[in-house]
Amino acid sequence: MITLGIETSCDETAIGIIEDKKILANLVSSQIAHTKYGGVVPELAARNHIRVIMPLTKIALEIADLGLDDIDLISVTRGPGLVGALLVGLSFAKALSIALDKPLIAVNHLEGHIYALQMDGSHLEHPYLVLLVSGGHTEIIYVKDEFVYETLGKTLDDACGEAFDKVAKLMKLPYPGGPYIEKEALHGELGRVQFPVPKPKGYNFSYSGLKTAVLYYTRDNPGYSCCDVAANFQKAALEHLVEVVSAALGAKKVKQLGIVGGVSVNNRLREKFQGLSKEKGVALHIPDVQYCTDNAVMIALAGTRRFEKFGPSDLSIDVVSREALDKI
């Protein structure tokens, strides 16, 4: 089966084409229009998706050496995400489905990230845990079986990636802030600044207090070292993730852990979770960098598997700004 994947949940327009698990094309157009605002502007995101989605699809088909008639299934993100951005992708997918008389499958964006774990050929035995950590989401998910999820915990306020972006903005670093925080942290001295590691209840996450601590520190210490702030903020932010995941691993007694989402690109995060996996005796799975951030091949793979089990989506299906995995 040849599946065309379409992803427009935020500020990346992505088109992917797969045949079973073989990747035929994987294109992502990242929007730079939001850089000067220090965050994503929903209206700009939707307009930019409209501009690039058709030419990007054409290029993907050329790379795959295929025509539209060769596509067997159209898989598209329906949510969660920015409503305007999602509408561009879903409307385009519906139009293709009708014009080509090909089935449509609508996919939860978070489920797509979980399927990114399989893009390198890995096969995770159920049950397993997944930490989804990105600019918009920070959740820990217990995957009981295929398409059977239990959300153990989620952020109570800011997502981890969002906190990285906001702290970067405080220090006048470019957007998106995660890579710049990581780069600055390499030259910082741990312990020079003390930031609190959040301690929420259960398996939930919270980053608003940590972000506020950085705000007060930078406001009250105008001569602060950007490198020291970045290093110690990153340390506290990642320790919080490790503590919550460690507790969840102890409770669920699984043997495999997946880390997905844009923040999983962070090298220090990978090092810390490699250490945790050795300590707990679990196998750690993190996708290749190109599949950590938003992409459409993960949507294509998730859609293919969902179509094989449940059949196509109805064309009346709509976008959703919020949709928990255990509710789909």
C-alpha positions as CSV (number, residue, x, y, z in Angstrom):
1,M,0.0,0.0,0.0
2,I,1.3,3.5,-1.0
3,T,0.2,6.1,1.5
4,L,0.4,9.9,1.2
5,G,0.8,11.6,4.6
6,I,-0.1,15.2,5.2
7,E,0.9,17.0,8.4
8,T,-0.1,20.7,9.2
9,S,-0.8,20.7,12.9
10,C,1.4,23.7,13.7
11,D,4.1,25.6,11.7
12,E,5.6,22.8,9.7
13,T,4.0,21.8,6.4
14,A,5.0,18.2,5.8
15,I,4.3,15.7,3.0
16,G,5.5,12.1,3.2
17,I,5.0,9.1,1.0
18,I,5.6,5.5,2.2
19,E,5.1,2.1,0.8
20,D,4.4,-0.1,3.8
21,K,7.4,1.1,6.0
22,K,9.6,2.1,3.1
23,I,10.0,5.8,2.9
24,L,9.7,7.1,-0.7
25,A,9.6,10.8,0.1
26,N,9.8,12.9,3.3
27,L,9.6,16.7,3.0
28,V,9.1,19.3,5.7
29,S,8.8,23.0,5.1
30,S,9.5,24.9,8.3
31,Q,8.1,28.4,8.5
32,I,10.5,31.2,9.4
33,A,7.8,33.9,9.5
34,H,7.3,33.4,13.3
35,T,10.9,34.0,14.3
36,K,10.5,37.7,15.0
37,Y,7.5,37.0,17.2
38,G,9.2,34.5,19.4
39,G,6.4,32.0,18.9
40,V,3.8,30.7,16.4
41,V,1.2,33.1,15.1
42,P,-1.8,30.9,14.1
43,E,-3.1,33.0,11.2
44,L,0.4,33.2,9.7
45,A,0.8,29.5,10.0
46,A,-2.4,28.7,8.2
47,R,-1.6,31.1,5.4
48,N,1.8,29.7,4.9
49,H,0.4,26.1,4.8
50,I,-1.9,27.2,2.0
51,R,1.0,28.6,0.0
52,V,3.3,25.6,0.1
53,I,1.1,22.5,0.5
54,M,0.4,21.9,-3.2
55,P,4.0,22.5,-4.5
56,L,5.4,20.4,-1.7
57,T,3.1,17.6,-2.6
58,K,4.1,17.8,-6.3
59,I,7.8,17.7,-5.3
60,A,7.2,14.7,-3.0
61,L,5.6,12.8,-5.9
62,E,8.5,13.6,-8.2
63,I,11.0,12.4,-5.6
64,A,9.0,9.2,-5.2
65,D,8.6,8.9,-9.0
66,L,4.9,8.5,-8.6
67,G,1.7,10.1,-9.9
68,L,-1.4,10.9,-7.8
69,D,-3.1,7.9,-9.3
70,D,-0.5,5.7,-7.7
71,I,-1.6,6.7,-4.2
72,D,-3.7,4.1,-2.4
73,L,-4.5,6.0,0.8
74,I,-4.4,9.6,2.0
75,S,-3.5,10.0,5.7
76,V,-3.8,13.4,7.4
77,T,-3.5,14.9,10.8
78,R,-6.9,16.0,12.3
79,G,-5.6,17.2,15.6
80,P,-4.6,18.2,18.2
81,G,-3.1,21.4,17.0
82,L,-4.0,24.9,15.6
83,V,-7.4,24.8,14.1
84,G,-6.6,27.0,11.1
85,A,-3.5,25.1,10.3
86,L,-5.2,21.7,10.6
87,L,-8.1,22.8,8.4
88,V,-5.6,23.5,5.5
89,G,-4.3,19.9,5.7
90,L,-7.6,18.2,6.2
91,S,-9.4,20.2,3.5
92,F,-6.6,19.4,1.0
93,A,-6.7,15.7,1.9
94,K,-10.5,15.6,1.5
95,A,-10.2,17.3,-1.9
96,L,-7.6,14.7,-3.0
97,S,-9.8,11.9,-1.7
98,I,-12.8,13.0,-3.6
99,A,-11.0,13.9,-6.8
100,L,-9.0,10.6,-6.9
101,D,-11.7,8.4,-5.4
102,K,-9.1,7.2,-2.8
103,P,-9.8,6.4,0.9
104,L,-9.0,9.0,3.6
105,I,-7.8,8.3,7.1
106,A,-7.6,11.0,9.8
107,V,-4.9,10.6,12.4
108,N,-4.2,11.9,15.9
109,H,-0.9,13.9,15.8
110,L,0.3,12.3,19.1
111,E,-0.4,8.8,17.7
112,G,1.8,9.8,14.7
113,H,4.7,10.6,17.0
114,I,4.4,7.2,18.7
115,Y,4.6,5.5,15.2
116,A,7.8,7.5,14.6
117,L,9.4,4.9,16.9
118,Q,9.0,2.4,14.1
119,M,10.5,4.4,11.3
120,D,13.9,2.8,11.7
121,G,12.4,-0.7,11.6
122,S,12.1,-1.1,15.4
123,H,9.3,-3.2,16.8
124,L,8.3,-2.5,20.3
125,E,6.5,-5.2,22.3
126,H,3.4,-4.2,24.1
127,P,3.0,-2.8,26.7
128,Y,5.5,0.0,26.7
129,L,5.8,3.6,27.9
130,V,6.2,6.6,25.7
131,L,7.3,10.1,26.8
132,L,6.0,12.6,24.3
133,V,7.9,15.9,24.8
134,S,7.6,18.8,22.3
135,G,6.7,22.4,22.0
136,G,3.0,21.8,22.4
137,H,2.9,18.5,24.4
138,T,4.5,16.9,27.4
139,E,2.8,13.6,28.2
140,I,3.6,10.1,29.4
141,I,1.6,7.4,27.7
142,Y,1.2,3.8,28.6
143,V,0.7,1.9,25.3
144,K,-1.2,-1.3,26.4
145,D,-1.7,-2.6,22.9
146,E,-1.9,-1.2,19.4
147,F,-4.4,1.7,19.5
148,V,-5.0,1.1,23.2
149,Y,-3.6,4.0,25.3
150,E,-3.6,5.2,28.8
151,T,-2.4,8.8,29.4
152,L,-0.7,8.6,32.8
153,G,0.2,12.2,33.1
154,K,0.6,15.5,31.1
155,T,1.7,19.0,31.6
156,L,-0.4,21.1,34.0
157,D,0.7,24.3,32.3
158,D,3.6,24.8,29.8
159,A,4.9,22.0,27.7
160,C,8.7,21.4,28.1
161,G,9.5,22.6,24.6
162,E,7.4,25.7,25.2
163,A,9.3,26.4,28.4
164,F,12.6,26.2,26.4
165,D,11.2,28.6,23.8
166,K,10.0,31.1,26.5
167,V,13.3,31.0,28.4
168,A,15.2,31.6,25.1
169,K,12.9,34.6,24.4
170,L,13.7,36.0,27.9
171,M,17.4,35.9,27.0
172,K,16.7,37.3,23.5
173,L,17.7,34.1,21.8
174,P,16.1,33.2,18.4
175,Y,12.9,31.1,18.0
176,P,12.6,28.2,18.2
177,G,14.6,28.4,21.4
178,G,15.4,24.7,22.2
179,P,18.5,24.4,20.0
180,Y,19.9,27.7,21.1
181,I,19.4,26.9,24.8
182,E,21.2,23.6,24.2
183,K,24.1,25.4,22.4
184,E,24.5,28.0,25.1
185,A,24.3,25.4,27.9
186,L,27.4,23.7,26.5
187,H,29.5,26.6,27.7
188,G,27.7,27.2,31.0
189,E,28.7,26.1,34.5
190,L,26.3,23.9,36.4
191,G,25.6,25.1,39.9
192,R,26.3,28.7,39.3
193,V,22.6,29.4,39.3
194,Q,20.1,27.4,41.3
195,F,16.7,26.7,39.6
196,P,14.1,24.5,41.2
197,V,13.3,21.1,39.8
198,P,9.4,21.0,39.5
199,K,7.7,18.6,41.9
200,P,4.1,18.1,40.7
201,K,1.9,15.2,42.0
202,G,1.6,11.9,40.3
203,Y,2.9,11.6,36.7
204,N,2.1,15.1,35.7
205,F,4.5,17.8,34.6
206,S,4.8,21.5,35.3
207,Y,7.1,24.1,33.9
208,S,5.5,27.4,34.8
209,G,7.3,27.7,38.1
210,L,10.7,26.9,36.6
211,K,10.1,29.4,33.8
212,T,9.1,32.1,36.4
213,A,12.3,31.4,38.4
214,V,14.3,32.1,35.3
215,L,12.3,35.3,34.6
216,Y,13.0,36.6,38.2
217,Y,16.7,35.7,38.0
218,T,17.3,37.4,34.7
219,R,15.3,40.4,35.8
220,D,17.2,40.8,39.1
221,N,20.6,40.0,37.7
222,P,21.1,42.2,34.6
223,G,24.7,41.0,34.2
224,Y,23.7,37.3,34.2
225,S,25.6,34.8,32.1
226,C,23.3,33.5,29.3
227,C,25.4,30.3,29.2
228,D,25.0,29.6,32.9
229,V,21.3,30.3,32.9
230,A,20.8,28.0,29.9
231,A,22.8,25.2,31.5
232,N,21.1,25.3,34.8
233,F,17.6,25.7,33.3
234,Q,18.2,22.8,31.0
235,K,19.4,20.7,33.9
236,A,16.3,21.3,36.0
237,A,13.9,20.9,33.0
238,L,15.4,17.5,32.0
239,E,15.7,16.3,35.6
240,H,12.0,16.8,36.0
241,L,11.3,14.6,32.9
242,V,13.6,11.9,34.2
243,E,12.0,11.9,37.7
244,V,8.5,11.5,36.4
245,V,9.4,8.8,33.9
246,S,11.4,6.9,36.4
247,A,8.4,6.8,38.7
248,A,6.2,5.6,35.9
249,L,8.6,2.9,34.9
250,G,8.7,1.7,38.5
251,A,4.9,1.5,38.6
252,K,4.2,-0.1,35.2
253,K,7.1,-2.6,35.2
254,V,7.5,-2.3,31.4
255,K,10.7,-3.3,29.6
256,Q,10.7,-0.7,26.8
257,L,10.6,3.1,26.8
258,G,10.1,5.4,23.8
259,I,11.0,9.1,23.7
260,V,9.4,11.1,20.9
261,G,8.7,14.7,20.0
262,G,10.9,17.7,19.0
263,V,12.6,18.0,22.4
264,S,13.9,14.4,22.0
265,V,16.5,15.9,19.6
266,N,18.3,17.4,22.6
267,N,21.5,15.5,23.1
268,R,21.6,16.0,26.9
269,L,18.1,14.6,27.1
270,R,19.2,11.5,25.2
271,E,22.2,11.1,27.5
272,K,20.1,11.3,30.7
273,F,17.5,8.8,29.4
274,Q,20.2,6.4,28.3
275,G,21.4,6.5,31.9
276,L,17.9,6.0,33.3
277,S,17.3,3.1,30.9
278,K,20.5,1.3,32.1
279,E,19.6,1.9,35.7
280,K,16.0,0.5,35.2
281,G,17.0,-2.3,32.8
282,V,14.7,-1.1,30.0
283,A,15.3,-0.8,26.3
284,L,15.4,2.8,25.1
285,H,14.0,3.8,21.7
286,I,14.4,7.3,20.3
287,P,13.7,8.0,16.6
288,D,16.3,9.4,14.2
289,V,16.4,13.2,14.5
290,Q,14.4,13.7,11.3
291,Y,11.5,11.8,12.8
292,C,11.5,13.5,16.2
293,T,10.1,16.8,15.0
294,D,6.8,17.1,13.1
295,N,6.8,15.1,9.9
296,A,4.4,13.4,7.6
297,V,5.9,9.9,7.2
298,M,4.9,9.2,10.8
299,I,1.3,10.3,9.9
300,A,1.4,8.1,6.9
301,L,2.6,5.0,8.9
302,A,0.0,5.6,11.7
303,G,-2.7,6.1,9.1
304,T,-1.8,2.9,7.2
305,R,-2.0,0.8,10.4
306,R,-5.2,2.5,11.5
307,F,-6.8,2.0,8.0
308,E,-5.8,-1.6,8.0
309,K,-7.6,-2.2,11.3
310,F,-10.5,0.1,11.2
311,G,-11.1,1.2,7.6
312,P,-11.4,4.7,6.2
313,S,-12.6,7.9,8.0
314,D,-15.9,9.4,6.9
315,L,-15.4,12.6,4.8
316,S,-17.6,14.5,7.4
317,I,-14.7,14.2,9.9
318,D,-13.5,17.5,11.3
319,V,-10.4,18.9,12.9
320,V,-10.0,19.0,16.7
321,S,-7.8,21.4,18.6
322,R,-7.5,18.9,21.5
323,E,-7.9,15.2,21.5
324,A,-6.4,12.8,24.1
325,L,-5.0,9.5,22.8
326,D,-7.1,7.5,25.2
327,K,-10.3,9.1,23.8
328,I,-9.9,8.2,20.1
